[in-house]
Amino acid sequence: MVSKIEPDRYADTGFSVKDTAPEVNARLFRLMMSRGAGERLAMGMDMTATAKALVWASLPAGLPEAERRAAFCERFYGVIPG
């Protein structure tokens, strides 16, 4: 499933979390930006790998490989290949 995050974001934070106060979002953003670019990239890659593992684990194990891959693409990217 493709993210449906609305474009309204708290000013100067880059985040779009509506149940968190803007001051907290600003603090989280400052903390995240205080990390090095490589560390932020590694964190993003780790989160993506975790999300992919969760999607793979949620698919029926008995599906043929091509169907599993198509189901993964549909669930993770929101598109069916082909």
Helices and strands as residue ranges (DSSP letters): H 22-33, H 37-58, H 65-77
